[in-house]
Amino acid sequence: MSGRAGGKAKPLKAPKKEKKEEDEETKAYKEKQKKEAAERKALAEKAAQKGPLGGGGIKKSGKK
């Protein structure tokens, strides 16, 4: 057996996408999304510093 007799065929390369111009509305939307993501990340870091809340859940106890 010589060459590529069997097996999976190589997928064809997808054509490169043309870079389209972004209008002002799209730019503003992306900027807003980026800003909100940064705020969420900051809040998550702040919450992580405080430690666990309530500590609820199933508590295991000894013999009753």
Predicted model as a PDB file, atoms N, CA, C, CB and O in Angstrom, pLDDT in the B-factor column:
MODEL        1                                                                  
ATOM      1  N   MET A   1       0.839  -1.174   0.000  1.00 48.00           N  
ATOM      2  CA  MET A   1       0.000   0.000   0.000  1.00 48.00           C  
ATOM      3  C   MET A   1       0.888   1.243   0.000  1.00 48.00           C  
ATOM      4  CB  MET A   1      -0.957  -0.005   1.215  1.00 48.00           C  
ATOM      5  O   MET A   1       1.713   1.433   0.893  1.00 48.00           O  
ATOM      6  N   SER A   2       0.709   2.056  -0.984  1.00 53.00           N  
ATOM      7  CA  SER A   2       1.520   3.257  -1.045  1.00 53.00           C  
ATOM      8  C   SER A   2       0.624   4.489  -0.990  1.00 53.00           C  
ATOM      9  CB  SER A   2       2.382   3.268  -2.318  1.00 53.00           C  
ATOM     10  O   SER A   2      -0.498   4.486  -1.497  1.00 53.00           O  
ATOM     11  N   GLY A   3       1.128   5.511  -0.384  1.00 57.00           N  
ATOM     12  CA  GLY A   3       0.388   6.774  -0.336  1.00 57.00           C  
ATOM     13  C   GLY A   3      -0.749   6.735   0.663  1.00 57.00           C  
ATOM     14  O   GLY A   3      -0.721   5.986   1.639  1.00 57.00           O  
ATOM     15  N   ARG A   4      -1.733   7.544   0.401  1.00 55.00           N  
ATOM     16  CA  ARG A   4      -2.886   7.651   1.299  1.00 55.00           C  
ATOM     17  C   ARG A   4      -4.037   6.833   0.734  1.00 55.00           C  
ATOM     18  CB  ARG A   4      -3.312   9.137   1.493  1.00 55.00           C  
ATOM     19  O   ARG A   4      -4.940   7.367   0.090  1.00 55.00           O  
ATOM     20  N   ALA A   5      -3.991   5.555   0.980  1.00 60.00           N  
ATOM     21  CA  ALA A   5      -5.017   4.684   0.422  1.00 60.00           C  
ATOM     22  C   ALA A   5      -6.346   4.821   1.167  1.00 60.00           C  
ATOM     23  CB  ALA A   5      -4.547   3.238   0.458  1.00 60.00           C  
ATOM     24  O   ALA A   5      -7.399   4.957   0.543  1.00 60.00           O  
ATOM     25  N   GLY A   6      -6.296   4.784   2.485  1.00 67.00           N  
ATOM     26  CA  GLY A   6      -7.546   4.821   3.231  1.00 67.00           C  
ATOM     27  C   GLY A   6      -7.510   5.910   4.285  1.00 67.00           C  
ATOM     28  O   GLY A   6      -6.622   6.762   4.309  1.00 67.00           O  
ATOM     29  N   GLY A   7      -8.482   5.854   5.134  1.00 73.00           N  
ATOM     30  CA  GLY A   7      -8.509   6.820   6.225  1.00 73.00           C  
ATOM     31  C   GLY A   7      -9.323   8.048   5.890  1.00 73.00           C  
ATOM     32  O   GLY A   7     -10.015   8.109   4.874  1.00 73.00           O  
ATOM     33  N   LYS A   8      -9.223   8.994   6.745  1.00 77.00           N  
ATOM     34  CA  LYS A   8     -10.016  10.209   6.616  1.00 77.00           C  
ATOM     35  C   LYS A   8      -9.371  11.166   5.608  1.00 77.00           C  
ATOM     36  CB  LYS A   8     -10.172  10.897   7.987  1.00 77.00           C  
ATOM     37  O   LYS A   8      -8.156  11.359   5.626  1.00 77.00           O  
ATOM     38  N   ALA A   9     -10.172  11.755   4.740  1.00 78.00           N  
ATOM     39  CA  ALA A   9      -9.654  12.701   3.769  1.00 78.00           C  
ATOM     40  C   ALA A   9      -9.394  14.035   4.450  1.00 78.00           C  
ATOM     41  CB  ALA A   9     -10.630  12.869   2.590  1.00 78.00           C  
ATOM     42  O   ALA A   9     -10.102  14.407   5.386  1.00 78.00           O  
ATOM     43  N   LYS A  10      -8.385  14.753   3.983  1.00 80.00           N  
ATOM     44  CA  LYS A  10      -8.080  16.069   4.551  1.00 80.00           C  
ATOM     45  C   LYS A  10      -9.208  17.030   4.217  1.00 80.00           C  
ATOM     46  CB  LYS A  10      -6.722  16.612   4.019  1.00 80.00           C  
ATOM     47  O   LYS A  10      -9.688  17.043   3.084  1.00 80.00           O  
ATOM     48  N   PRO A  11      -9.640  17.834   5.184  1.00 80.00           N  
ATOM     49  CA  PRO A  11     -10.682  18.810   4.877  1.00 80.00           C  
ATOM     50  C   PRO A  11     -10.119  19.934   4.019  1.00 80.00           C  
ATOM     51  CB  PRO A  11     -11.292  19.377   6.168  1.00 80.00           C  
ATOM     52  O   PRO A  11      -8.941  20.278   4.122  1.00 80.00           O  
ATOM     53  N   LEU A  12     -10.960  20.494   3.185  1.00 85.00           N  
ATOM     54  CA  LEU A  12     -10.529  21.600   2.356  1.00 85.00           C  
ATOM     55  C   LEU A  12     -10.377  22.838   3.217  1.00 85.00           C  
ATOM     56  CB  LEU A  12     -11.519  21.849   1.206  1.00 85.00           C  
ATOM     57  O   LEU A  12     -11.110  23.019   4.189  1.00 85.00           O  
ATOM     58  N   LYS A  13      -9.437  23.681   2.865  1.00 86.00           N  
ATOM     59  CA  LYS A  13      -9.238  24.908   3.629  1.00 86.00           C  
ATOM     60  C   LYS A  13     -10.384  25.860   3.348  1.00 86.00           C  
ATOM     61  CB  LYS A  13      -7.880  25.567   3.285  1.00 86.00           C  
ATOM     62  O   LYS A  13     -10.815  26.016   2.205  1.00 86.00           O  
ATOM     63  N   ALA A  14     -10.874  26.498   4.411  1.00 86.00           N  
ATOM     64  CA  ALA A  14     -11.942  27.471   4.251  1.00 86.00           C  
ATOM     65  C   ALA A  14     -11.351  28.762   3.705  1.00 86.00           C  
ATOM     66  CB  ALA A  14     -12.679  27.721   5.594  1.00 86.00           C  
ATOM     67  O   ALA A  14     -10.238  29.137   4.074  1.00 86.00           O  
ATOM     68  N   PRO A  15     -12.079  29.445   2.832  1.00 82.00           N  
ATOM     69  CA  PRO A  15     -11.550  30.704   2.298  1.00 82.00           C  
ATOM     70  C   PRO A  15     -11.434  31.744   3.408  1.00 82.00           C  
ATOM     71  CB  PRO A  15     -12.451  31.235   1.159  1.00 82.00           C  
ATOM     72  O   PRO A  15     -12.249  31.770   4.330  1.00 82.00           O  
ATOM     73  N   LYS A  16     -10.421  32.596   3.317  1.00 83.00           N  
ATOM     74  CA  LYS A  16     -10.224  33.618   4.334  1.00 83.00           C  
ATOM     75  C   LYS A  16     -11.384  34.599   4.295  1.00 83.00           C  
ATOM     76  CB  LYS A  16      -8.880  34.353   4.128  1.00 83.00           C  
ATOM     77  O   LYS A  16     -11.879  34.969   3.231  1.00 83.00           O  
ATOM     78  N   LYS A  17     -11.808  35.012   5.495  1.00 81.00           N  
ATOM     79  CA  LYS A  17     -12.906  35.971   5.565  1.00 81.00           C  
ATOM     80  C   LYS A  17     -12.358  37.367   5.337  1.00 81.00           C  
ATOM     81  CB  LYS A  17     -13.642  35.884   6.929  1.00 81.00           C  
ATOM     82  O   LYS A  17     -11.281  37.723   5.814  1.00 81.00           O  
ATOM     83  N   GLU A  18     -13.120  38.139   4.603  1.00 80.00           N  
ATOM     84  CA  GLU A  18     -12.697  39.514   4.362  1.00 80.00           C  
ATOM     85  C   GLU A  18     -12.999  40.340   5.604  1.00 80.00           C  
ATOM     86  CB  GLU A  18     -13.405  40.112   3.108  1.00 80.00           C  
ATOM     87  O   GLU A  18     -14.061  40.211   6.214  1.00 80.00           O  
ATOM     88  N   LYS A  19     -12.053  41.180   5.961  1.00 76.00           N  
ATOM     89  CA  LYS A  19     -12.251  42.017   7.135  1.00 76.00           C  
ATOM     90  C   LYS A  19     -13.180  43.160   6.735  1.00 76.00           C  
ATOM     91  CB  LYS A  19     -10.884  42.556   7.696  1.00 76.00           C  
ATOM     92  O   LYS A  19     -12.857  43.971   5.866  1.00 76.00           O  
ATOM     93  N   LYS A  20     -14.341  43.206   7.390  1.00 75.00           N  
ATOM     94  CA  LYS A  20     -15.293  44.236   7.019  1.00 75.00           C  
ATOM     95  C   LYS A  20     -15.164  45.436   7.960  1.00 75.00           C  
ATOM     96  CB  LYS A  20     -16.729  43.678   7.043  1.00 75.00           C  
ATOM     97  O   LYS A  20     -14.744  45.312   9.110  1.00 75.00           O  
ATOM     98  N   GLU A  21     -15.526  46.554   7.449  1.00 77.00           N  
ATOM     99  CA  GLU A  21     -15.461  47.784   8.238  1.00 77.00           C  
ATOM    100  C   GLU A  21     -16.560  47.772   9.289  1.00 77.00           C  
ATOM    101  CB  GLU A  21     -15.589  49.033   7.330  1.00 77.00           C  
ATOM    102  O   GLU A  21     -17.700  47.407   9.005  1.00 77.00           O  
ATOM    103  N   GLU A  22     -16.214  48.170  10.491  1.00 74.00           N  
ATOM    104  CA  GLU A  22     -17.205  48.229  11.553  1.00 74.00           C  
ATOM    105  C   GLU A  22     -17.778  49.640  11.612  1.00 74.00           C  
ATOM    106  CB  GLU A  22     -16.588  47.820  12.920  1.00 74.00           C  
ATOM    107  O   GLU A  22     -17.045  50.627  11.553  1.00 74.00           O  
ATOM    108  N   ASP A  23     -19.104  49.715  11.729  1.00 85.00           N  
ATOM    109  CA  ASP A  23     -19.703  51.033  11.853  1.00 85.00           C  
ATOM    110  C   ASP A  23     -19.659  51.486  13.310  1.00 85.00           C  
ATOM    111  CB  ASP A  23     -21.153  51.025  11.328  1.00 85.00           C  
ATOM    112  O   ASP A  23     -19.279  50.716  14.192  1.00 85.00           O  
ATOM    113  N   GLU A  24     -20.039  52.704  13.553  1.00 87.00           N  
ATOM    114  CA  GLU A  24     -19.943  53.289  14.895  1.00 87.00           C  
ATOM    115  C   GLU A  24     -20.759  52.516  15.911  1.00 87.00           C  
ATOM    116  CB  GLU A  24     -20.398  54.735  14.873  1.00 87.00           C  
ATOM    117  O   GLU A  24     -20.343  52.347  17.057  1.00 87.00           O  
ATOM    118  N   GLU A  25     -21.933  52.042  15.482  1.00 88.00           N  
ATOM    119  CA  GLU A  25     -22.831  51.320  16.400  1.00 88.00           C  
ATOM    120  C   GLU A  25     -22.173  50.023  16.886  1.00 88.00           C  
ATOM    121  CB  GLU A  25     -24.186  51.006  15.703  1.00 88.00           C  
ATOM    122  O   GLU A  25     -22.244  49.684  18.067  1.00 88.00           O  
ATOM    123  N   THR A  26     -21.541  49.313  15.967  1.00 88.00           N  
ATOM    124  CA  THR A  26     -20.874  48.065  16.321  1.00 88.00           C  
ATOM    125  C   THR A  26     -19.691  48.332  17.241  1.00 88.00           C  
ATOM    126  CB  THR A  26     -20.411  47.326  15.060  1.00 88.00           C  
ATOM    127  O   THR A  26     -19.475  47.602  18.208  1.00 88.00           O  
ATOM    128  N   LYS A  27     -18.933  49.366  16.945  1.00 89.00           N  
ATOM    129  CA  LYS A  27     -17.793  49.721  17.794  1.00 89.00           C  
ATOM    130  C   LYS A  27     -18.250  50.055  19.202  1.00 89.00           C  
ATOM    131  CB  LYS A  27     -17.025  50.903  17.199  1.00 89.00           C  
ATOM    132  O   LYS A  27     -17.641  49.621  20.180  1.00 89.00           O  
ATOM    133  N   ALA A  28     -19.333  50.833  19.303  1.00 91.00           N  
ATOM    134  CA  ALA A  28     -19.855  51.221  20.613  1.00 91.00           C  
ATOM    135  C   ALA A  28     -20.330  49.997  21.377  1.00 91.00           C  
ATOM    136  CB  ALA A  28     -21.002  52.235  20.464  1.00 91.00           C  
ATOM    137  O   ALA A  28     -20.104  49.889  22.583  1.00 91.00           O  
ATOM    138  N   TYR A  29     -20.986  49.074  20.685  1.00 92.00           N  
ATOM    139  CA  TYR A  29     -21.493  47.854  21.318  1.00 92.00           C  
ATOM    140  C   TYR A  29     -20.340  47.004  21.854  1.00 92.00           C  
ATOM    141  CB  TYR A  29     -22.337  47.036  20.317  1.00 92.00           C  
ATOM    142  O   TYR A  29     -20.391  46.522  22.986  1.00 92.00           O  
ATOM    143  N   LYS A  30     -19.309  46.824  21.042  1.00 92.00           N  
ATOM    144  CA  LYS A  30     -18.156  46.019  21.469  1.00 92.00           C  
ATOM    145  C   LYS A  30     -17.448  46.664  22.655  1.00 92.00           C  
ATOM    146  CB  LYS A  30     -17.167  45.834  20.304  1.00 92.00           C  
ATOM    147  O   LYS A  30     -17.016  45.974  23.579  1.00 92.00           O  
ATOM    148  N   GLU A  31     -17.332  47.985  22.625  1.00 95.00           N  
ATOM    149  CA  GLU A  31     -16.691  48.700  23.725  1.00 95.00           C  
ATOM    150  C   GLU A  31     -17.492  48.520  25.012  1.00 95.00           C  
ATOM    151  CB  GLU A  31     -16.545  50.197  23.387  1.00 95.00           C  
ATOM    152  O   GLU A  31     -16.927  48.336  26.090  1.00 95.00           O  
ATOM    153  N   LYS A  32     -18.817  48.577  24.882  1.00 96.00           N  
ATOM    154  CA  LYS A  32     -19.697  48.400  26.042  1.00 96.00           C  
ATOM    155  C   LYS A  32     -19.550  46.987  26.604  1.00 96.00           C  
ATOM    156  CB  LYS A  32     -21.172  48.676  25.657  1.00 96.00           C  
ATOM    157  O   LYS A  32     -19.483  46.806  27.820  1.00 96.00           O  
ATOM    158  N   GLN A  33     -19.500  45.983  25.721  1.00 96.00           N  
ATOM    159  CA  GLN A  33     -19.345  44.590  26.145  1.00 96.00           C  
ATOM    160  C   GLN A  33     -18.025  44.407  26.895  1.00 96.00           C  
ATOM    161  CB  GLN A  33     -19.407  43.640  24.926  1.00 96.00           C  
ATOM    162  O   GLN A  33     -17.975  43.739  27.928  1.00 96.00           O  
ATOM    163  N   LYS A  34     -16.960  45.006  26.364  1.00 96.00           N  
ATOM    164  CA  LYS A  34     -15.642  44.887  26.982  1.00 96.00           C  
ATOM    165  C   LYS A  34     -15.646  45.515  28.376  1.00 96.00           C  
ATOM    166  CB  LYS A  34     -14.569  45.553  26.096  1.00 96.00           C  
ATOM    167  O   LYS A  34     -15.078  44.969  29.322  1.00 96.00           O  
ATOM    168  N   LYS A  35     -16.293  46.663  28.480  1.00 97.00           N  
ATOM    169  CA  LYS A  35     -16.361  47.382  29.754  1.00 97.00           C  
ATOM    170  C   LYS A  35     -17.137  46.570  30.793  1.00 97.00           C  
ATOM    171  CB  LYS A  35     -17.018  48.763  29.559  1.00 97.00           C  
ATOM    172  O   LYS A  35     -16.718  46.463  31.946  1.00 97.00           O  
ATOM    173  N   GLU A  36     -18.279  45.996  30.373  1.00 97.00           N  
ATOM    174  CA  GLU A  36     -19.090  45.186  31.290  1.00 97.00           C  
ATOM    175  C   GLU A  36     -18.334  43.946  31.737  1.00 97.00           C  
ATOM    176  CB  GLU A  36     -20.410  44.780  30.626  1.00 97.00           C  
ATOM    177  O   GLU A  36     -18.423  43.553  32.900  1.00 97.00           O  
ATOM    178  N   ALA A  37     -17.595  43.327  30.831  1.00 96.00           N  
ATOM    179  CA  ALA A  37     -16.825  42.132  31.178  1.00 96.00           C  
ATOM    180  C   ALA A  37     -15.744  42.476  32.199  1.00 96.00           C  
ATOM    181  CB  ALA A  37     -16.192  41.507  29.915  1.00 96.00           C  
ATOM    182  O   ALA A  37     -15.488  41.702  33.122  1.00 96.00           O  
ATOM    183  N   ALA A  38     -15.113  43.632  32.034  1.00 95.00           N  
ATOM    184  CA  ALA A  38     -14.082  44.053  32.977  1.00 95.00           C  
ATOM    185  C   ALA A  38     -14.690  44.309  34.353  1.00 95.00           C  
ATOM    186  CB  ALA A  38     -13.365  45.315  32.467  1.00 95.00           C  
ATOM    187  O   ALA A  38     -14.093  43.960  35.372  1.00 95.00           O  
ATOM    188  N   GLU A  39     -15.874  44.916  34.385  1.00 95.00           N  
ATOM    189  CA  GLU A  39     -16.548  45.176  35.657  1.00 95.00           C  
ATOM    190  C   GLU A  39     -16.919  43.859  36.346  1.00 95.00           C  
ATOM    191  CB  GLU A  39     -17.811  46.038  35.433  1.00 95.00           C  
ATOM    192  O   GLU A  39     -16.736  43.713  37.555  1.00 95.00           O  
ATOM    193  N   ARG A  40     -17.439  42.903  35.571  1.00 94.00           N  
ATOM    194  CA  ARG A  40     -17.820  41.608  36.135  1.00 94.00           C  
ATOM    195  C   ARG A  40     -16.603  40.890  36.711  1.00 94.00           C  
ATOM    196  CB  ARG A  40     -18.495  40.733  35.065  1.00 94.00           C  
ATOM    197  O   ARG A  40     -16.678  40.274  37.775  1.00 94.00           O  
ATOM    198  N   LYS A  41     -15.486  40.977  35.999  1.00 94.00           N  
ATOM    199  CA  LYS A  41     -14.264  40.326  36.462  1.00 94.00           C  
ATOM    200  C   LYS A  41     -13.790  40.954  37.772  1.00 94.00           C  
ATOM    201  CB  LYS A  41     -13.159  40.421  35.388  1.00 94.00           C  
ATOM    202  O   LYS A  41     -13.359  40.247  38.683  1.00 94.00           O  
ATOM    203  N   ALA A  42     -13.871  42.280  37.864  1.00 92.00           N  
ATOM    204  CA  ALA A  42     -13.453  42.979  39.078  1.00 92.00           C  
ATOM    205  C   ALA A  42     -14.344  42.581  40.253  1.00 92.00           C  
ATOM    206  CB  ALA A  42     -13.493  44.508  38.866  1.00 92.00           C  
ATOM    207  O   ALA A  42     -13.856  42.367  41.363  1.00 92.00           O  
ATOM    208  N   LEU A  43     -15.654  42.483  40.006  1.00 90.00           N  
ATOM    209  CA  LEU A  43     -16.577  42.081  41.073  1.00 90.00           C  
ATOM    210  C   LEU A  43     -16.312  40.648  41.513  1.00 90.00           C  
ATOM    211  CB  LEU A  43     -18.032  42.226  40.608  1.00 90.00           C  
ATOM    212  O   LEU A  43     -16.386  40.340  42.702  1.00 90.00           O  
ATOM    213  N   ALA A  44     -16.008  39.781  40.571  1.00 87.00           N  
ATOM    214  CA  ALA A  44     -15.734  38.384  40.903  1.00 87.00           C  
ATOM    215  C   ALA A  44     -14.476  38.273  41.754  1.00 87.00           C  
ATOM    216  CB  ALA A  44     -15.588  37.544  39.625  1.00 87.00           C  
ATOM    217  O   ALA A  44     -14.442  37.492  42.705  1.00 87.00           O  
ATOM    218  N   GLU A  45     -13.452  39.036  41.426  1.00 87.00           N  
ATOM    219  CA  GLU A  45     -12.221  39.013  42.219  1.00 87.00           C  
ATOM    220  C   GLU A  45     -12.471  39.543  43.628  1.00 87.00           C  
ATOM    221  CB  GLU A  45     -11.123  39.839  41.530  1.00 87.00           C  
ATOM    222  O   GLU A  45     -11.937  39.019  44.605  1.00 87.00           O  
ATOM    223  N   LYS A  46     -13.282  40.581  43.715  1.00 84.00           N  
ATOM    224  CA  LYS A  46     -13.592  41.172  45.019  1.00 84.00           C  
ATOM    225  C   LYS A  46     -14.371  40.175  45.870  1.00 84.00           C  
ATOM    226  CB  LYS A  46     -14.397  42.484  44.850  1.00 84.00           C  
ATOM    227  O   LYS A  46     -14.122  40.050  47.069  1.00 84.00           O  
ATOM    228  N   ALA A  47     -15.318  39.465  45.249  1.00 80.00           N  
ATOM    229  CA  ALA A  47     -16.117  38.480  45.973  1.00 80.00           C  
ATOM    230  C   ALA A  47     -15.261  37.290  46.400  1.00 80.00           C  
ATOM    231  CB  ALA A  47     -17.292  38.004  45.108  1.00 80.00           C  
ATOM    232  O   ALA A  47     -15.498  36.712  47.461  1.00 80.00           O  
ATOM    233  N   ALA A  48     -14.285  36.923  45.604  1.00 78.00           N  
ATOM    234  CA  ALA A  48     -13.439  35.771  45.912  1.00 78.00           C  
ATOM    235  C   ALA A  48     -12.551  36.050  47.130  1.00 78.00           C  
ATOM    236  CB  ALA A  48     -12.572  35.406  44.696  1.00 78.00           C  
ATOM    237  O   ALA A  48     -12.160  35.121  47.837  1.00 78.00           O  
ATOM    238  N   GLN A  49     -12.239  37.298  47.372  1.00 79.00           N  
ATOM    239  CA  GLN A  49     -11.381  37.645  48.502  1.00 79.00           C  
ATOM    240  C   GLN A  49     -12.098  37.461  49.830  1.00 79.00           C  
ATOM    241  CB  GLN A  49     -10.897  39.078  48.373  1.00 79.00           C  
ATOM    242  O   GLN A  49     -11.465  37.161  50.842  1.00 79.00           O  
ATOM    243  N   LYS A  50     -13.412  37.638  49.834  1.00 71.00           N  
ATOM    244  CA  LYS A  50     -14.167  37.570  51.079  1.00 71.00           C  
ATOM    245  C   LYS A  50     -14.351  36.149  51.592  1.00 71.00           C  
ATOM    246  CB  LYS A  50     -15.507  38.206  50.892  1.00 71.00           C  
ATOM    247  O   LYS A  50     -14.606  35.953  52.780  1.00 71.00           O  
ATOM    248  N   GLY A  51     -14.228  35.175  50.734  1.00 66.00           N  
ATOM    249  CA  GLY A  51     -14.384  33.795  51.165  1.00 66.00           C  
ATOM    250  C   GLY A  51     -15.802  33.306  50.924  1.00 66.00           C  
ATOM    251  O   GLY A  51     -16.619  34.025  50.349  1.00 66.00           O  
ATOM    252  N   PRO A  52     -16.094  32.101  51.357  1.00 64.00           N  
ATOM    253  CA  PRO A  52     -17.401  31.519  51.075  1.00 64.00           C  
ATOM    254  C   PRO A  52     -18.512  32.204  51.861  1.00 64.00           C  
ATOM    255  CB  PRO A  52     -17.387  30.037  51.389  1.00 64.00           C  
ATOM    256  O   PRO A  52     -18.319  32.654  52.990  1.00 64.00           O  
ATOM    257  N   LEU A  53     -19.660  32.269  51.241  1.00 62.00           N  
ATOM    258  CA  LEU A  53     -20.840  32.794  51.929  1.00 62.00           C  
ATOM    259  C   LEU A  53     -21.428  31.683  52.780  1.00 62.00           C  
ATOM    260  CB  LEU A  53     -21.899  33.342  50.915  1.00 62.00           C  
ATOM    261  O   LEU A  53     -21.000  30.536  52.650  1.00 62.00           O  
ATOM    262  N   GLY A  54     -22.361  31.965  53.620  1.00 64.00           N  
ATOM    263  CA  GLY A  54     -23.109  31.040  54.458  1.00 64.00           C  
ATOM    264  C   GLY A  54     -22.506  29.712  54.822  1.00 64.00           C  
ATOM    265  O   GLY A  54     -22.649  29.281  55.966  1.00 64.00           O  
ATOM    266  N   GLY A  55     -21.855  29.056  53.933  1.00 62.00           N  
ATOM    267  CA  GLY A  55     -21.273  27.753  54.219  1.00 62.00           C  
ATOM    268  C   GLY A  55     -22.329  26.685  54.402  1.00 62.00           C  
ATOM    269  O   GLY A  55     -22.113  25.730  55.148  1.00 62.00           O  
ATOM    270  N   GLY A  56     -23.473  26.822  53.736  1.00 65.00           N  
ATOM    271  CA  GLY A  56     -24.582  25.863  53.866  1.00 65.00           C  
ATOM    272  C   GLY A  56     -24.269  24.566  53.186  1.00 65.00           C  
ATOM    273  O   GLY A  56     -23.108  24.231  52.951  1.00 65.00           O  
ATOM    274  N   GLY A  57     -25.303  23.842  52.873  1.00 69.00           N  
ATOM    275  CA  GLY A  57     -25.122  22.558  52.226  1.00 69.00           C  
ATOM    276  C   GLY A  57     -25.358  21.429  53.213  1.00 69.00           C  
ATOM    277  O   GLY A  57     -25.845  21.658  54.320  1.00 69.00           O  
ATOM    278  N   ILE A  58     -25.019  20.232  52.822  1.00 73.00           N  
ATOM    279  CA  ILE A  58     -25.227  19.075  53.684  1.00 73.00           C  
ATOM    280  C   ILE A  58     -24.091  19.016  54.695  1.00 73.00           C  
ATOM    281  CB  ILE A  58     -25.307  17.756  52.855  1.00 73.00           C  
ATOM    282  O   ILE A  58     -22.914  18.958  54.341  1.00 73.00           O  
ATOM    283  N   LYS A  59     -24.474  19.033  55.937  1.00 70.00           N  
ATOM    284  CA  LYS A  59     -23.465  18.957  56.990  1.00 70.00           C  
ATOM    285  C   LYS A  59     -23.406  17.544  57.522  1.00 70.00           C  
ATOM    286  CB  LYS A  59     -23.768  19.955  58.129  1.00 70.00           C  
ATOM    287  O   LYS A  59     -24.436  16.931  57.801  1.00 70.00           O  
ATOM    288  N   LYS A  60     -22.218  17.037  57.658  1.00 72.00           N  
ATOM    289  CA  LYS A  60     -22.053  15.696  58.182  1.00 72.00           C  
ATOM    290  C   LYS A  60     -21.834  15.808  59.691  1.00 72.00           C  
ATOM    291  CB  LYS A  60     -20.865  14.952  57.482  1.00 72.00           C  
ATOM    292  O   LYS A  60     -21.050  16.628  60.169  1.00 72.00           O  
ATOM    293  N   SER A  61     -22.528  14.986  60.396  1.00 72.00           N  
ATOM    294  CA  SER A  61     -22.347  15.007  61.848  1.00 72.00           C  
ATOM    295  C   SER A  61     -21.985  13.613  62.308  1.00 72.00           C  
ATOM    296  CB  SER A  61     -23.625  15.515  62.576  1.00 72.00           C  
ATOM    297  O   SER A  61     -22.086  12.647  61.551  1.00 72.00           O  
ATOM    298  N   GLY A  62     -21.571  13.521  63.525  1.00 68.00           N  
ATOM    299  CA  GLY A  62     -21.209  12.229  64.099  1.00 68.00           C  
ATOM    300  C   GLY A  62     -22.450  11.420  64.426  1.00 68.00           C  
ATOM    301  O   GLY A  62     -23.513  11.655  63.852  1.00 68.00           O  
ATOM    302  N   LYS A  63     -22.327  10.480  65.334  1.00 63.00           N  
ATOM    303  CA  LYS A  63     -23.465   9.653  65.724  1.00 63.00           C  
ATOM    304  C   LYS A  63     -24.507  10.498  66.421  1.00 63.00           C  
ATOM    305  CB  LYS A  63     -23.020   8.502  66.630  1.00 63.00           C  
ATOM    306  O   LYS A  63     -24.193  11.461  67.120  1.00 63.00           O  
ATOM    307  N   LYS A  64     -25.756  10.115  66.215  1.00 59.00           N  
ATOM    308  CA  LYS A  64     -26.845  10.844  66.865  1.00 59.00           C  
ATOM    309  C   LYS A  64     -27.350  10.092  68.049  1.00 59.00           C  
ATOM    310  CB  LYS A  64     -27.978  11.104  65.903  1.00 59.00           C  
ATOM    311  O   LYS A  64     -28.271  10.552  68.725  1.00 59.00           O  
TER     312      LYS A  64                                                      
ENDMDL                                                                          
END                                                                             
